[in-house]
Amino acid sequence: MTKKVLVPIDGSPQSNDALDYALEEFAEDDITLLHVIDPIDAGYTAPVGLPGGSEEWYENEKESAETIFEEARTVADEYGVTLDSATEMGRPAQTIVEFADDEEFDQIVMGSHGRSGVSRILLGSVAETVVRRASMPVTVVR
């Protein structure tokens, strides 16, 4: 029976490693990439005082997601695998878990972390939170 495998991806080396792992281990299954746009990031990168700045920020984030998906599809082509993709907005860990539940995925494969330094300490590990909250198996690739 074909499994549904979710691979959250943010363009970090860790998420790229997770994609490689998923393509090697689950090539015969349905693999979906998920990119989560975190609205908290808008506070750090959106232009201040510009009308519609948040809309511009959001459009830029969607374009970044498409670039990440295109790069992932190039890698998947080497394995002969077709990928589905989705972009959601929200807190990454919560959004990943909810998306996986709502879409009835059988497995999550994700990188160990995409953040580093102070932001990782302050915001915690997305992978750790997903492991604790997901109702399906989670493989964390390091």
N, C-alpha and C positions, 0 to 999 in steps of 0.2 A: 504494500500500500504506500502511496506517495505521501511523504511528509510535507508539511508547510513549515519552512524555516525562515525566521526573521533575522536580518542582519542590520542592526542600527549602524549607521555610517556617518562620520563627520569629516572625513578627509584626513584624519590623523593617521600616523603610521600604525597605531594600535588597531584602528578600525579597518585599515587596509589588510593587516595581518589576519583579522577575523574574517574578512571577505575571502582571502586566499584559503583559509582553513575550511570555510563553508563550501567553497567551490571544489575542494579536494574531497571532502567527506560526504557532501550531500549533492553531488552533481546530478543524481537521478531524481532529486526532489524539487519542489517548487520553492525557489529562493526569492524573497522580497527584501529589497533595501528600504530602510526607513531613515530619513533625515529629519531631525527635530530642530525646528527653529525656536530658540529660547528667547522669549521676549525680554528677559532680564538683560541680555546682551545689548538690547537697544539703548539702555541707559548709559552704556559705556561707549557705544560707537555711533549713535545717531547724532546728526548735526543739531546743535543747540540753537533754539530760537528761529529755526526755519519752518515756515508753514508747510505742513505736509511732510516734514522730515521723517516721521515714523513710517509713512507710506513708502517713501523712497528707500528707507532702511529695509523694510520688509521685501520690496521688490529686489533689492540687491541680494538679500539672503536667499530668496527663491532662485535667483540666477546662480548663486554659489552652489546651491543644492543640485541644480541641473548639471553644472560642471562636474561635481563629485559623482553624480550618476553616470555621466558620459565616460569618465575615467574608469569607473567600476565596470561598465559594460565592455570596455576595451579589454580589460583583464578577463572578464567572463568569456569573451569570444575565444580566447586562447584555450579555454576549457570546453568550448562548445556548449556553453550554458547560456540560456536566456534568463534575464533578470526582470522582475517586476520592481516598481519603485513607488514610494509614497513620501510626501512631505507633510508633516504635521507641525502645529505650533503649540508650545507648552513647555512645562518643566521637563527636561529630558527623561529622567528615570520614570516619573509618573506617566508620561506620554507613551513611552516604550511599553510599559506593563499594560496600560489600558488598550493600546492598539493591538498588542499580542492577544489579549483576552477577547476583545471585540471581534477580531478577524480569525479567531480560533487557530492560532499557530500551535504547532507541536513542539517547537524548539526555538530558542533564541541563541544566536552566536554573536558575541560582541567582544570588542577589545577591552583590555584591562582598564584603560582610562584614556580620555582625550584631553583632559586638563592637566596642568602642571603647576608647581609652585604654590603660591598663596591661594589662588583660586581653588585648587584641589582641596587644600586644608579647610578653607572656609565653607565650600559648597559640598564637600564630601564626594565620595566616589559614586558615579552613576552606576557603574557595574555592580558595586556592592549592594546598592539599593535595589536594583533589578533582581539580583540573585535572591534577596530576602523577600521580595514581594511577588515575584512571578509565580503563576500557578503551573507553569510547564518547565521542563528542564532548561537550564541556562549553561552554555559553555562559554567560559571566559578565556580568551586567547591572550597570552602574554608575549 
